[in-house]
């Protein structure tokens, strides 16, 4: 009898252990809840595990197709992974499911800016700002989208709004100056560039843009001063070397213009413009054969250059 009871007790223990294991297996076999899936997806995004984020996001939108947040997060995962088409598709659907989420509109705008689709990005930024008008960066991004879709007046309005919200915003006056310059309002552009330099120190973008505007205004000596500084703070920028060489040539500084223009041609070998200016400079210096060679090089590069379109894509030689 005692032996039987011992065996029975052992059997009870064994059965209990088996039932416990089965219950644990059953719990493990349960699919993650919506909240658990969202937490995992956000963790993968934050930790940079983009492949895992895409996989979890795909499974999530399959299980909960009308959850705007899952589509939003999946769109962000695709975007970070470089898949702009899938990112746009998911973020567009997320916006349809929850049109009052400004973050969705912003992230879709960032995707469209990367494509680039400036008009589409402007639409999304307008929607985001309508829902949340107090974020400075969004107004700046909208201004840049307007500027790149040839809506300079609207861009000026957005850049002014950004500066009103945050007078210390980095490059705020630079962006406003660029918008003025795109309309040929050079004096206002110059004023804004100088204000940017006064507020934020020696920004390479502002230094070079100020020199360019002064050159366009015919103020060659002042342009040379800023453009020379531009070559020091942004020495690998072919445009600032070109502008410097052109300003020096227009100021009659032929010997100084030659090395500046050669540097511009070296940094951007496919640009025909430095060769045109260099030909004129060499001819002024009495180097006729070299000048003819540069004119031939200019014609060759100009012929191979695709037609330019859009704002500020071309320049006079």
N, C-alpha and C positions, 0 to 999 in steps of 0.2 A: 504494500500500500504506500509506504513511504517513497519507494522507488518510483511508483506511478506518479505521485504528486510532484516529485522532483522533475520528472520528464514533462509533466503538464505545465509546470512553472516555466521550464526552459522553452517550451513551445509557445507559451503566451508571450514571453520576452521576444522570441524570434518573430512572431507575427506582428507585434507592436513595432519592432524595428523596420520590418518590411513596409508596414502601413505608413510609418513616418517618412521613409524614403520615397514612397509613391506620392505622398502629399507634397513633398518638396519638389519632386519632378513635375508634378501638376502645376505648382506655382511657377516653376521655371519655364514651363511650356506656355504660360499665359503671355500673349503679346503685350508690349508696353502700352500704357495708357496714353491718352492724348497729351497730358501734362508731362509724362515721362519722356515722350518722344520730342516734345518741344524743348525740354531741358537738354536732351542729348544733342539735338540739332544746334542749339545755341552754343553748347560747349565745343562742338566740333568747329563751328565758325570762329569762335573766340580764340581757339588754340591753333588755328591754321590748318586743321585737318580737313582740307577742302574735298577730297575724294569721299571721305566718310560723310561729310556734310551733304554732298550731292546725293549719295545713296540713301541716307536717312530722309532727306527732303523728298526724294522721289517716292519712297515708300509712304511717307506721310500724306502727300497730296493724292496718292492712290487710295488711301483709307479715308481721308477727310478732304474730299475735293473742293468743298466750299469754305474751307478754313483759309481766310485771307493771309493770316500770319505765316502759315506754312509755305504758301506760294511766295510770299515776300522773302522769307528766309532762303528758300530754294533759289529764287532769283538772285539774291545777293551771293549765294554760293557759286552759282554759274558765273556771275560777273567777276568774282575774285579768281575764278578758275580760267577766265579768258574766253568764255563762251557767251558772246554778246547776244547772239540770236536767241538762245534759250533763256538768257537772263531777261531780255525784253519781253518774251512771251509770258513768262511767269509773273513778272512785275505788272504787266498790262492786265493780266487776269486778276491779280491781287487788287489792283486799283478798281476794277469793275466790281469786285466783291465788297470792297470797303473804300469807297471814293473819298471818305472824310479822314483818311489817314495820311497826313502830310508827309510822313517819312517814306511812304511808298512812292509818292509823286517825286520826292527828292531823289531816291535811289534810281527810279526809272530815268529821271533827267540825267543823272550821272552816266548811265548806260548810253543814252542817246548822244550825250556830248562826246563820248568815246568813239562813236561810230564813224564820223560825226554826223549828227542830224540836229543842227542848231535850232531849226524852227520847232521841231518836235520837243527838244529839250526846253525851249522857252515856254511851250504850252504847259509842260509838267511843272516847271518852276513857278509859273503864274498860279497854277492850282495849289501848289504847296504854300505859296506866300499868302494866298487868299485865306487859307486855313490858319496860318501862323505867320503874321506879317512882321514880327519883331526880330527875326534872325538876320543879322547883318550879312553873313556869308551868302545866304540865299539870294539877296538882292545883288550882290556882286556877281554871282554866277549867272543870274538872269541878265544883268548888264552885258556880260561877256557873250552870252548867247545872242542877245539882240545885236551886238556889235558885229558878230560873225555872220549874221544874216542880214546885214546892211540896214539895220534899224538904229542908226546912231543917236537920233534924238531920244528914242525910248531908252537907249543905253545910258545916256546922260542922266535921265531922270532916276534910273535905278542906282547909278553910282552916287548921285547926290543923296538919295535916301540912305544908302549904306553909310555914308559919311555922317549923316545926321544921327543915325542910330549909334555909330561908334566913330567919333572923329579921329581916333588913333588907329583905325584899321590899317593894316599893312598894305601898301601899294594902292590905297584908296584914291589918292590924288593922281597917281600914275595912270590908273585906269580911266579916270575922268579926263585927264589930259590926252590920252590916246583917242578917246571918243571925240574930243574937240578937234584933234588933228585930222581925224578921218573926214571931218566936214570942212577942212580947210581953214578952221578958226585957229590959226597958228599962235596968235598972241595969247589967247586963253589957254592953249595947250602948254605953251612955255611957262605961263604963270603957275599952272597946276604942277608941272614937273619940278619947278623950283620949290614949290610948297612941299612936295613929297621929299625932296632932298633936305629941306629945312627940318622936317618933322622926323624922318626916319634915318637920316644919315646918308651915306654914299651907296645908295641902291644902284647896282650896275644897270638894271633895266631903265631906271629914271635918268641916269647920267647919259646913257646912249640915246635915249629917246629925246632928251633935251637937246643934245648936240644935233640930232637929225632935224628937229623942228627949227632950230636956229639956222641950219643950212638951207632948209626949204624957204625960210624967210629972207634969205640973202644976207644974213648977219654972219659973214664968213669967219671973221676973227674970233668972235664969241663961240661960234660953232667949233672951231679948231681947239679952243681951250678945253671944252667939255669932251670932245671926241678923243683928244689925246689922253685925257683921263680915262675915257671909256676903254681905250686899248690897254690900259694898265689894269683896270678892275675886271675886264672881260676879254682877255687877250686872244681867246680862240674864237671870237665872234667875227666872222668875215664881213658882216654888214657894217660894223663900226669902223673897220679898217677901210672899207670902200668909201664910207661917208667922209672919213678923215682925208683920204686921198683926193676925193672930189672937191672938198672944201679947200684943201691946200692948192689944188689946181686953179680953182676959181679965184683964189686970192693971189694968184701969180707965183706961188711957191712951188715951181715946177720940180726942182731937185728933191724937195721933201715929199712931193706927191708920188714920185716914182716908187720908192720902197713901200709906201703905204698901199698902193694899188697892187703891187706885186704880192704883198702879203695877203691881200683880199683874194687874189686869184689862186694863191697856194692853198688857202683854207677852204675855198669853195671852187674847185676846178671846173665845175659844170656851169657856173654862172658867167654869161657872156659880158655883163656890164663892166667889170674891172678892165677887161681887155680893150673895150671901147675907150674908156677914159685914159688908159695907159698909152694907147696909140696916140692920142692927142698930146699927152705929156711928152712922150718920146720925140714927137715931131717938133714940139716947142724947144726941146733940148738939142735939136739938130741930129737926132738918131733916126734918120729917115727910114733906113732898112728895117730896123727893129720895130718902128712904128707901123710899117706896112705889114710886117709879120703879125703884129697884134691885131690889126684890122682884119686880116684873113682869119685869125683865130676867133675873133668876135663873130664874124659872119658864119663860120662853121658851127660854133656853139649856138648861135641864135637860130639857125636852121633846124638844129636838133632839139631845140627847146619846145616842149608842148605849149599849146596856147594856154594863157592864164585866164582865170575867171574869178569873180568875187572880189570882196573888199581887200584892197592893199596887197593884191597878189602880184602886181607888176610895178615897174618904176621906170621913170625916164632914164635914158642912158647918161 
